[in-house]
Amino acid sequence: MKKTIPLQKRGIPASRLVLGCMGFGGGWNRNPVTADDLKQAHAAVETALAAGITMFDHADIYAYGKAEQVFGQVLRERPGLREQMVLQSKCGIRFDEGTGRPARYDFSAEHILSSVDGILSRLGVESLDILLLHRPDPLMEPEEVADAFSKLKQAGKVKGFGVSNMSPAQIRFLQSHLDAPLLVNQLELNLAKLDWLEAGVLVNQQEGAEVSFPEGTIEFCWMEQIQIQAWSPLAKGVFTGREPENQPESVRLTAALVREMAERKGTAPEAIVLAWLMRHPAGIQPVLGTIRPERIQASAEALQVSLSREEWYSLYVSSRGRKMP
Ligand SMILES: NC(=O)c1ccc[n+]([C@@H]2O[C@H](COP(=O)([O-])OP(=O)(O)OC[C@H]3O[C@@H](n4cnc5c(N)ncnc54)[C@H](OP(=O)(O)O)[C@@H]3O)[C@@H](O)[C@H]2O)c1
């Protein structure tokens, strides 16, 4: 049975997989966007759409704004495309901007509002479907965020809001000042970084003291119908073909198991690693970081893969490198 994910339950036509756009625009440098960057962006968007991936994840900072800029160029050259997409971006991280001020987080209303204007202008669209606050800002004043959100909503610039890298306590605190539910929490979740599972499995165990993931985050988001999105879902390729330099034995063994399972199921290793995340009953939405057409296609095969409980556990146990407690 196909599971409906929280965003879909709220009537947002989100695809099961999201294409993350951090790699668009030629990388983290201040060079202008090139014709090759544009060609690569067209190919990635086209491959994603053909594979049924219609949701795209941006941030104002990606490639110093060039990721949104090149994506906007694609949209301008292909009118009608925007209507087929769910567009998400993020704000709240600032670099030093060459002014001698430190790189910092900024949830001030002034920054949120001006950041969204920048996002819309680079993407060349009238509105964003979802805006996320990128990383928790210790100086956040929730009333100010609420004010910025309602101005953006009233102006038709943003339809819905969410967060990234936040704990249940942080979400509850912010939510208590908002009049609409937060829709998304984007977190680093993958088969290499297992703390999101270990936090639940190691309750009442000494080993659990070393886990760095706020206990109950998954359950809280699931209960509140907050879409959990996984950033770095491919774990940067360590299980799917990237040379395992200086990786622990468990990574090598898990990569071999992923390969063997992919062969047995007649699919790509990427599909196994993503299907493993999607097998979790909370309905996790992986945000892919590749812009290579062949890897996007291989990833999209995850939509056809189902893993048994035993297969899911064999990958988990292999990656954790020891038996379940
Ligand atoms: N909210 C946050 O704080 C946050 C933080 C980071 C990222 N994100 C979002 O999450 C998305 C995904 O993040 P991510 O890029 O870290 O995720 P990822 O999908 O785990 O990793 C993709 C990266 O790994 C490389 N890779 C994958 N398989 C490979 C292989 N077999 N061999 C060599 N390289 C391989 C890709 O290179 P190729 O491009 O060559 O395939 C790409 O650079 C981003 O685009 C962004 O939208 C959010």
The ligand as a Gaussian input file, in Angstrom:
#p B3LYP/6-31G(d) Opt

LIG

0 1
 N       18.667000      21.890000       5.683000
 C       19.965000      21.801000       5.706000
 O       20.658000      22.220000       6.649000
 C       20.649000      21.169000       4.530000
 C       22.039000      20.873000       4.577000
 C       22.612000      20.265000       3.453000
 C       21.839000      19.971000       2.330000
 N       20.508000      20.298000       2.305000
 C       19.633000      19.965000       1.145000
 O       19.725000      18.582000       0.944000
 C       20.135000      18.298000      -0.403000
 C       20.954000      17.051000      -0.397000
 O       22.115000      17.212000       0.385000
 P       23.495000      16.505000       0.002000
 O       23.987000      17.019000      -1.268000
 O       24.365000      16.601000       1.199000
 O       22.929000      15.006000      -0.186000
 P       23.262000      13.627000      -0.849000
 O       22.210000      13.370000      -1.866000
 O       23.457000      12.653000       0.247000
 O       24.682000      13.796000      -1.540000
 C       24.812000      14.285000      -2.835000
 C       26.286000      14.557000      -3.053000
 O       26.981000      13.314000      -2.966000
 C       27.610000      13.040000      -4.202000
 N       27.465000      11.623000      -4.537000
 C       26.346000      10.868000      -4.445000
 N       26.607000       9.611000      -4.845000
 C       27.897000       9.584000      -5.220000
 C       28.765000       8.565000      -5.713000
 N       28.342000       7.321000      -5.907000
 N       30.029000       8.881000      -6.007000
 C       30.477000      10.147000      -5.805000
 N       29.718000      11.177000      -5.325000
 C       28.442000      10.879000      -5.029000
 C       26.871000      13.874000      -5.232000
 O       27.717000      14.127000      -6.309000
 P       27.124000      14.247000      -7.806000
 O       26.452000      15.611000      -7.863000
 O       28.326000      14.126000      -8.628000
 O       26.132000      13.157000      -8.000000
 C       26.519000      15.115000      -4.428000
 O       27.638000      15.986000      -4.333000
 C       20.847000      19.573000      -0.861000
 O       20.830000      19.740000      -2.266000
 C       20.014000      20.629000      -0.171000
 O       18.850000      20.883000      -0.930000
 C       19.920000      20.873000       3.396000

